């Protein structure tokens, strides 16, 4: 039995603007010429009534476009807007709109009203799906739905809340589950209706994978009604580019693989530099973003929000070049699995209950966690991703969704960045992983809270961390210090390699903890100074603890060290984190030489090893217009019985010199510009 078409590599083109200077029916031929094999959109309805698909009005052009696409070897996914309504709706269907608590009508993009999934609009959407039944399309994509701001308080939502919960929506203390359930029921019913007429078609939505709590999304439920999981990992930058997070596309792709490893994945990339729709990304930024998406085993969705004429700009031409590369070498992007031996945990429970920050996007907006916690889970998570990515360490993301120790077994090292709110099941899985020989690096208040944010009497992982909770968090501001604590043990010495300074900056917050019997204190937080120019204080409490547990070990950092890796990035703390990989992740692929800031992604296809390198070493500020060529690079990895005997660079289109060195294989790389792929057989 052949696999569904959408389980292979998809290169999805998605014109969000106008076909000019071409005719609408010509667009799909242009995409096919560039190497795209799927189109998602509705640009061919331009000039018609765009409020709602009507068979008599829209049917003929949809049928003609689908026929043209299939003749060109391109699948067609229809774009369906399920988050905004035109301004005329306020007069025609005022009961379809979301209402804020004060009775106002919230808008998205400052121009469009938000539709409510509990309102009579839902019936119009289901009727639309029925209207699409006769057409030869390959799927639909739902842009939305969303719940704006603090929630919808329309009459339909009030009635639905009374039906489900027997209370008053306006006086409810916790409405998260209500809005989550409202979206889930709406989307599941739509899924079932569409699949009844198009059983081989795809139905999927814009999934906020990296901030589900802020968007009323339960990822476990959401993957059930998504044939493909996709998220806006390539919509950049919104905020000033000089402050942009380098690894956004990569982290989004890794997150999708973590929450839905058995589902096809796609990252949505705007061709234009957000928030401007008529200003394309530079050629370098375009290549880096697409390369990061493809390297991390996600399909590409590439959407210009302007016109087809913009595909002749440097950014558009760069997209054409790299998509063509992916099409020519499609075999190497198909059905791979991660070869990483290191993982960082994204705690879904912590995301929901703990302080966090979320990015601005077209669809999701911005929301801050509101509970009174002093750590920041989002910053901690991205801080560790940044440290490992800059250091060329291949890593995966794991989540605490129904976590078992088997989910952790593939990895030699697991990082827990301020994973404060962990379930008893997740704690048991981590404990067993370490007892069986795994290595954990945990920071700050990891495991101190239950999934709903209630504080435990002590760390749930106290025995693993080698620490017990004392008085609580201590504000170290930004002028206090950490120092190493005397002569380390033989086991600890490799972890502290390169840390030779007398003092290091303390993180913004530390925890007052007490080491458990047998734990080794490697570093200490000094007493809090009254000001930055006050006299130095003496070491006072543990900052870094190494603890053996069963056959494994834990390196515990008793402060917001992970958050600090994002904000200040002290090189010594980055070195400490990477030292753990060097010492305890012997199977990891490592990059040697070069200038740094090269993302390394290792994947396997059977016995074939594929290593992607994305060169983010561009001169600041962003947006990058060039990157320095990385020369004299080499890959080193343990052979572990694999009889590798060839290595080839796909972008440079040349063989690579290699040698066996003890139990390792060393592959010498050609010059790396923006992107390279090394295939080792």
C-alpha positions in Angstrom: 0.0 0.0 0.0 1.5 3.3 -1.0 1.8 6.1 1.5 -0.5 9.2 1.3 0.9 11.8 -1.1 1.3 14.4 1.7 3.7 12.2 3.6 6.4 12.9 1.1 8.4 16.2 0.9 6.1 19.0 0.1 7.3 22.3 -1.4 4.2 24.4 -1.0 3.8 27.7 -2.8 1.1 30.0 -1.4 0.6 33.3 -3.2 -1.2 35.6 -0.7 -1.4 38.5 -3.1 -2.1 39.0 -6.8 -1.0 37.2 -9.9 0.2 40.4 -11.7 1.8 40.5 -14.2 0.5 37.1 -15.0 -3.0 35.7 -15.5 -4.3 33.7 -12.5 -4.2 30.4 -14.4 -0.5 30.9 -15.3 0.6 31.0 -11.7 0.6 27.3 -11.1 2.8 26.7 -14.1 5.3 29.2 -12.7 5.4 27.4 -9.3 5.9 24.1 -11.1 8.9 25.5 -13.0 10.5 26.7 -9.8 10.3 23.2 -8.2 7.2 23.5 -6.0 4.9 20.5 -6.0 1.9 21.8 -4.0 0.0 25.1 -4.2 -2.1 26.4 -1.4 -4.2 29.4 -2.0 -7.3 31.2 -3.3 -5.6 34.0 -5.3 -7.5 32.8 -8.3 -10.7 34.2 -6.8 -9.4 37.7 -6.8 -12.0 40.1 -8.3 -14.9 37.9 -7.2 -16.9 38.1 -4.0 -14.3 36.8 -1.5 -16.6 36.6 1.6 -17.7 33.1 1.0 -17.2 30.3 -1.7 -20.3 30.1 -3.9 -20.4 27.3 -6.4 -22.1 29.4 -9.1 -19.6 32.2 -8.8 -16.4 30.5 -7.7 -16.9 26.9 -8.9 -15.9 27.3 -12.6 -12.5 29.0 -11.8 -11.8 26.5 -9.0 -12.4 23.5 -11.4 -10.3 25.1 -14.1 -7.4 25.9 -11.7 -7.4 22.4 -10.2 -7.3 20.8 -13.6 -4.4 23.1 -14.6 -2.5 22.3 -11.4 -2.9 18.6 -11.7 -1.7 18.7 -15.4 1.4 20.5 -14.1 2.0 17.8 -11.5 1.0 20.2 -8.6 -1.4 19.3 -5.8 -4.0 22.0 -4.9 -4.9 22.9 -1.4 -7.7 25.5 -1.0 -7.1 28.3 1.5 -10.1 29.0 3.8 -10.2 31.9 6.2 -11.7 31.0 9.5 -10.5 33.8 11.7 -11.7 37.1 10.1 -14.8 38.5 8.4 -15.2 41.5 6.2 -16.6 44.8 7.6 -19.9 44.2 5.8 -20.6 41.4 8.2 -21.3 43.8 11.0 -24.4 44.8 9.2 -25.3 41.4 7.6 -24.5 39.1 10.5 -23.7 40.9 13.7 -24.2 37.8 15.7 -21.3 36.1 13.9 -18.7 38.4 15.5 -16.6 37.9 18.6 -17.4 40.3 21.4 -15.0 41.4 24.1 -16.0 41.4 27.8 -17.1 45.1 27.6 -19.2 44.5 24.5 -16.7 45.8 22.0 -15.9 44.2 18.7 -12.2 43.2 18.6 -10.4 43.4 15.3 -7.4 41.5 13.8 -4.8 43.4 11.6 -6.7 46.6 12.7 -9.1 46.1 9.8 -11.1 42.8 10.1 -13.6 41.5 12.6 -13.0 38.1 14.3 -15.6 35.4 13.8 -16.8 33.2 16.7 -16.8 29.4 16.4 -19.9 29.2 18.7 -22.0 31.6 16.7 -24.3 30.8 13.7 -21.2 31.4 11.5 -20.2 27.8 12.2 -23.1 26.5 10.3 -22.2 28.7 7.3 -18.7 27.2 7.4 -20.0 23.6 7.5 -22.2 24.4 4.5 -19.1 25.7 2.7 -17.4 22.3 3.2 -20.5 20.7 1.7 -20.3 23.0 -1.3 -16.7 22.0 -1.9 -17.5 18.3 -2.0 -17.8 17.9 -5.8 -14.5 19.7 -6.6 -11.2 17.9 -7.4 -9.1 19.6 -4.8 -6.4 17.9 -2.7 -7.2 19.5 0.6 -8.1 22.6 2.6 -6.1 24.8 4.9 -7.9 26.6 7.7 -6.3 30.0 8.6 -7.6 30.1 12.2 -9.7 30.0 14.2 -8.6 32.3 17.0 -10.0 33.6 20.2 -9.1 37.3 20.5 -7.6 38.8 23.6 -9.2 37.7 26.8 -11.9 35.6 25.2 -15.2 36.0 23.4 -18.4 37.0 25.3 -21.0 37.0 22.6 -24.4 35.7 23.3 -23.6 32.3 21.6 -20.6 31.8 23.9 -22.6 32.7 26.9 -25.3 30.2 26.0 -22.7 27.5 25.2 -20.9 28.0 28.5 -24.2 27.7 30.4 -25.0 24.5 28.5 -21.6 22.9 29.2 -20.7 24.2 32.7 -24.0 25.5 34.1 -22.7 28.9 35.1 -22.2 32.4 33.9 -19.3 33.1 31.4 -18.8 36.6 32.6 -18.2 35.6 36.2 -16.2 32.4 35.4 -12.7 32.4 37.0 -11.0 30.1 34.5 -12.3 30.0 30.9 -9.3 28.4 29.2 -10.9 25.0 28.9 -14.2 26.5 27.5 -12.4 28.2 24.6 -10.2 25.2 24.0 -13.2 22.9 23.9 -15.1 25.3 21.6 -12.3 25.3 19.1 -11.8 21.6 19.2 -15.4 20.6 18.7 -15.7 23.1 15.8 -12.5 21.8 14.1 -13.3 18.1 14.6 -16.7 18.4 13.1 -15.2 20.3 10.1 -12.6 17.5 9.8 -15.2 14.8 9.7 -17.3 16.6 7.1 -14.4 17.3 4.8 -13.0 13.8 5.0 -16.4 12.3 4.1 -16.1 13.9 0.7 -12.3 13.9 0.3 -11.0 10.9 2.2 -7.5 11.2 0.5 -7.4 15.0 1.0 -5.7 16.9 3.7 -7.3 19.0 6.3 -5.1 21.1 8.5 -4.8 24.5 10.2 -2.3 27.0 11.5 -1.3 25.4 14.8 0.4 27.5 17.5 2.8 24.7 18.4 5.3 26.8 20.3 2.8 28.7 22.4 -0.3 26.5 22.7 -1.4 27.7 26.1 -1.8 31.3 24.9 -4.0 30.2 22.0 -6.4 27.8 23.8 -4.9 24.8 22.1 -4.5 21.3 23.6 -1.8 19.8 21.2 -2.7 16.2 22.0 -6.3 16.8 20.8 -5.4 19.1 17.9 -3.2 16.6 16.1 -6.3 14.3 15.8 -8.0 16.7 13.4 -4.8 17.8 11.5 -3.6 15.5 8.7 -0.5 17.8 8.5 0.8 19.8 11.5 1.9 23.3 10.5 2.9 26.5 12.3 4.2 30.0 11.5 7.8 29.3 12.2 9.0 31.3 9.2 7.0 34.5 9.6 9.6 37.0 10.5 10.5 39.5 12.0 7.6 41.8 13.2 9.9 43.3 15.8 13.2 45.0 14.9 15.3 42.4 13.0 18.4 43.2 15.1 16.6 41.6 18.1 15.3 38.6 16.2 15.8 35.1 17.4 18.1 33.3 15.0 16.7 29.8 15.4 12.9 30.5 15.1 12.3 28.3 12.0 14.4 25.4 13.4 12.9 25.4 16.8 9.4 25.5 15.3 10.1 22.5 13.1 11.7 20.5 16.0 8.6 21.3 18.1 6.3 20.0 15.5 8.2 16.7 15.3 8.1 16.5 19.1 4.3 16.9 19.4 3.4 14.9 16.3 6.3 12.6 15.3 4.1 10.5 13.1 2.4 13.4 11.2 3.8 15.2 8.1 5.0 18.7 9.2 5.2 22.0 7.5 6.6 25.4 8.5 4.9 28.5 7.0 7.3 31.1 5.8 6.3 34.5 4.6 8.4 35.5 1.6 8.2 39.1 2.8 9.7 40.7 5.9 7.0 41.1 8.4 5.2 43.3 9.2 5.6 44.6 5.6 3.8 42.6 2.9 5.4 44.4 0.0 9.0 44.2 1.1 10.7 40.9 0.5 13.3 39.2 2.7 16.9 39.5 1.6 18.4 36.7 -0.4 20.5 35.5 2.5 17.6 35.5 5.0 15.4 33.6 2.5 18.0 30.9 2.1 18.7 30.5 5.8 15.0 30.3 6.7 14.2 27.7 4.0 17.3 25.7 4.8 16.5 25.5 8.5 13.0 24.3 7.7 14.1 21.6 5.2 17.0 20.5 7.4 14.7 19.8 10.3 12.5 17.5 8.3 9.6 19.8 7.7 8.0 20.6 4.4 8.1 24.2 3.2 5.2 26.6 2.8 6.4 29.7 1.0 4.0 32.7 0.7 4.6 36.1 -0.9 2.0 38.6 0.3 2.4 40.8 -2.7 2.5 39.8 -6.3 4.2 37.3 -8.6 6.4 40.1 -9.9 8.2 40.0 -6.6 9.5 36.5 -7.4 12.1 38.3 -9.6 13.6 40.2 -6.6 16.8 38.8 -5.0 14.7 37.2 -2.2 12.4 35.6 -4.7 15.3 34.3 -6.8 17.0 32.9 -3.7 13.8 31.0 -3.0 13.8 29.6 -6.5 17.4 28.5 -6.2 17.0 26.6 -2.9 13.6 25.1 -3.7 15.2 23.8 -7.0 18.0 22.2 -4.9 15.4 20.5 -2.7 13.5 19.3 -5.7 16.6 17.8 -7.4 17.7 16.0 -4.2 14.2 15.1 -2.9 15.3 11.6 -1.9 17.5 13.0 0.9 14.6 15.0 2.4 12.1 12.1 2.6 11.3 9.9 5.5 14.3 10.6 7.8 14.6 10.3 11.5 16.7 12.3 13.9 20.2 11.2 14.8 20.5 13.7 17.7 21.7 12.3 21.0 20.7 15.5 22.9 17.3 16.9 23.6 15.7 20.0 25.3 12.4 19.6 27.0 9.5 21.9 26.2 7.1 21.5 29.1 3.5 21.9 27.8 2.3 22.0 31.4 4.8 24.8 32.3 3.8 26.7 29.2 0.2 26.6 30.3 0.6 27.5 34.0 3.9 29.4 34.4 5.2 32.8 33.4 6.0 32.9 29.7 6.4 35.3 26.8 5.0 34.8 23.3 6.0 36.3 20.0 3.9 38.5 17.8 2.6 36.9 14.6 -0.1 37.7 12.1 -2.5 35.3 13.7 -1.6 34.8 17.4 -0.8 38.2 18.7 1.0 38.6 22.0 0.2 37.3 25.4 2.1 37.2 28.7 1.7 34.6 31.4 0.1 36.2 34.4 1.0 34.1 37.4 3.5 35.4 39.9 6.5 33.4 39.0 10.0 34.9 38.7 11.4 32.6 36.1 10.5 32.7 32.5 10.0 29.4 30.8 10.0 30.7 27.3 13.2 32.6 27.7 14.8 29.6 29.5 13.8 27.2 26.7 15.1 29.5 23.9 18.2 30.3 25.9 19.3 26.7 25.9 18.3 26.2 22.2 20.4 29.3 21.4 23.4 27.9 23.4 23.4 24.5 21.7 22.6 25.9 18.2 25.4 28.4 18.3 27.8 25.6 19.4 26.9 23.3 16.5 25.2 20.7 18.7 22.5 18.7 17.0 19.5 18.4 19.3 15.8 17.5 19.4 12.9 18.8 21.4 10.9 16.5 23.7 7.7 17.4 25.5 6.0 16.2 28.6 2.8 15.2 26.8 2.2 11.7 28.2 5.9 11.4 28.8 7.4 8.0 29.4 11.0 7.0 30.0 10.9 5.4 26.5 10.6 8.8 24.9 13.9 9.8 26.6 15.8 6.6 25.9 17.2 7.7 22.5 19.1 10.5 24.1 22.4 10.7 26.1 21.6 14.1 27.6 18.3 15.9 28.4 18.1 19.6 29.3 15.2 20.8 31.5 15.1 24.6 31.2 12.9 26.0 34.1 10.5 23.2 33.6 8.7 24.2 36.7 5.3 22.5 36.3 5.7 18.8 35.8 3.2 16.0 36.4 4.0 13.1 38.6 4.2 10.9 35.5 6.7 13.2 33.8 8.8 13.2 37.0 8.7 9.4 37.2 9.9 9.2 33.6 12.8 11.5 34.1 13.8 9.8 37.3 13.9 6.4 35.6 15.8 7.8 32.6 18.5 9.1 35.0 18.5 5.9 37.1 19.1 3.9 33.9 22.2 5.9 33.0 21.0 9.1 31.4 22.3 12.6 32.0 20.0 15.6 32.9 20.8 19.3 33.1 18.1 21.1 35.0 17.7 24.7 35.9 16.0 26.9 38.5 12.6 25.7 39.8 12.3 22.6 37.6 9.7 20.2 39.1 8.8 22.5 42.0 5.2 22.9 40.9 2.3 20.7 39.8 0.9 21.0 36.3 -1.7 23.5 37.5 0.9 25.7 39.1 0.5 24.6 42.7 3.8 24.6 44.7 5.0 21.3 46.0 6.7 21.1 49.5 10.0 20.3 47.7 11.2 19.6 44.2 9.5 16.7 42.7 12.9 15.7 41.4 14.8 16.5 44.6 16.5 13.1 44.7 17.7 13.5 41.1 18.7 17.2 41.4 20.6 16.5 44.6 19.0 19.5 46.2 16.1 20.4 48.5 14.3 23.7 48.5 15.2 26.2 51.1 13.8 29.7 51.7 12.8 30.4 48.1 13.9 32.7 45.2 16.4 35.4 45.8 16.7 38.5 43.6 20.4 38.9 42.4 19.6 41.8 40.1 22.4 42.2 37.6 25.5 42.9 39.7 26.1 39.8 41.8 28.4 36.9 41.3 29.0 33.1 41.2 32.4 31.4 41.9 33.6 27.9 41.6 33.7 25.9 44.8 37.2 24.6 45.4 38.8 21.5 43.8 36.2 19.5 41.8 36.0 15.7 41.7 37.5 13.8 38.8 33.9 13.4 37.4 33.2 17.1 37.6 36.5 18.3 36.1 35.6 17.8 32.4 32.3 19.7 32.9 34.2 22.7 34.2 36.8 22.7 31.4 37.4 26.3 30.2 35.9 27.9 33.3 39.0 29.6 34.6 37.8 33.0 35.9 37.6 33.9 39.6 34.0 35.2 39.3 31.1 34.9 36.9 27.9 36.9 36.7 25.0 35.6 38.8 21.7 35.1 37.1 18.8 37.5 37.9 17.2 35.0 40.3 18.7 32.2 42.4 17.1 29.7 44.6 18.0 29.0 48.2 18.7 25.3 48.1 20.4 22.8 50.3 22.5 20.0 48.8 21.5 16.5 49.6 23.9 13.9 51.0 26.3 12.8 48.3 25.8 15.7 46.0 28.8 17.8 45.0 28.6 21.6 45.0 30.6 22.9 42.0 29.8 26.6 42.3 28.3 29.0 44.7 26.2 32.1 44.6 27.8 34.9 46.6 25.8 37.0 49.1 23.7 39.7 47.6 25.6 43.0 47.2 23.7 46.3 48.0 25.0 47.8 44.7 27.3 47.1 41.8 30.2 49.1 43.3 29.9 47.7 46.8 32.4 45.4 48.4 32.4 41.8 47.1 30.5 39.4 49.3 31.5 35.8 50.3 30.1 32.6 48.7 26.8 31.8 50.4 24.7 29.1 48.8 24.9 26.4 46.1 24.7 27.6 42.5 25.7 24.5 40.6 25.3 20.9 41.9 26.4 17.6 40.4 24.5 14.6 41.7 24.8 10.9 40.9 21.4 9.1 40.8 21.4 5.4 40.0 23.5 4.9 36.9 23.1 8.4 35.7 23.7 12.0 36.9 22.2 15.4 37.0 23.8 18.8 36.7 21.5 21.2 38.5 21.8 25.0 38.1 20.0 26.7 41.0 19.1 29.9 39.2 17.8 31.4 36.0 20.9 30.4 34.2 18.9 29.3 31.1 17.1 32.6 30.9 20.5 34.3 31.2 21.8 32.4 28.2 19.2 34.2 26.1 19.6 37.7 27.5 23.4 37.9 28.3 24.8 34.7 26.9 27.9 34.4 29.2 30.3 32.3 27.1 31.4 30.3 30.2 27.8 29.1 30.9 27.4 28.2 27.2 30.7 26.3 27.6 29.4 24.5 30.7 26.3 23.3 28.8 28.3 22.1 25.8 30.9 20.4 28.1 28.1 18.1 29.2 27.5 17.1 25.6 31.2 16.5 25.0 31.5 14.3 28.1 28.3 12.4 28.1 26.8 12.4 24.6 29.4 10.2 22.8 27.2 9.4 19.9 26.6 13.0 19.0 27.7 14.5 15.6 30.1 17.4 16.4 31.3 20.2 14.2 35.0 21.2 14.4 36.5 24.4 13.3 35.0 27.5 11.7 33.6 30.7 13.1 30.7 29.3 15.1 27.0 30.0 14.6 26.5 27.1 12.3 23.4 25.1 13.0 24.0 21.4 12.7 21.1 19.0 12.1 21.8 15.2 11.9 19.2 12.9 10.3 19.2 9.2 9.3 17.7 7.3 6.5 18.3 3.7 7.4 22.1 3.4 7.5 22.6 6.7 5.6 23.6 9.7 7.8 22.6 13.1 6.5 24.1 16.2 8.1 22.7 19.7 7.3 24.7 22.8 8.1 23.1 26.3 8.1 25.5 29.2 8.4 24.0 31.9 10.6 27.3 33.7 11.2 26.2 36.9 9.4 27.5 40.2 10.5 25.0 42.1 12.8 22.6 43.7 12.6 20.0 41.6 10.9 18.6 41.3 8.3 21.6 39.6 7.0 22.8 40.5 3.5 25.8 38.2 3.5 27.4 35.5 5.6 31.1 34.9 5.8 32.2 31.7 4.1 33.0 29.0 6.7 36.3 27.2 5.9 38.2 24.3 7.3 35.2 22.6 8.9 35.1 19.0 9.8 32.4 16.6 11.2 33.3 14.1 13.8 31.1 11.3 15.0 31.4 7.8 16.5 31.2 5.0 13.9 29.4 2.6 16.3 29.8 -0.3 13.9 28.5 1.5 10.9 30.7 0.8 7.8 30.6 4.3 6.3 32.8 4.6 3.2 31.7 7.7 1.3 30.7 11.3 2.0 29.4 13.9 -0.5 28.4 17.5 -0.3 25.1 18.2 -2.2 25.3 22.0 -2.5 29.0 22.1 -3.5 28.3 19.0 -5.6 31.6 17.3 -4.7 32.9 14.3 -2.7 34.3 15.0 0.8 37.6 13.7 2.1 37.2 11.5 5.1 39.2 9.3 7.5 38.7 6.9 10.4 40.4 8.1 13.6 40.1 5.5 16.3 36.4 4.8 16.8 35.4 8.0 15.0 34.9 9.1 11.5 36.1 12.6 10.5 34.7 14.2 7.3 36.4 17.3 5.9 33.9 19.7 4.4 34.1 22.1 1.4 33.6 25.8 2.0 30.1 26.4 3.5 28.2 29.5 2.3 24.6 29.7 3.5 23.8 26.0 3.4 25.3 22.6 2.9 24.1 19.0 3.1 26.6 16.2 3.7 25.4 12.7 2.8 27.4 9.9 4.4 26.9 6.3 3.2 
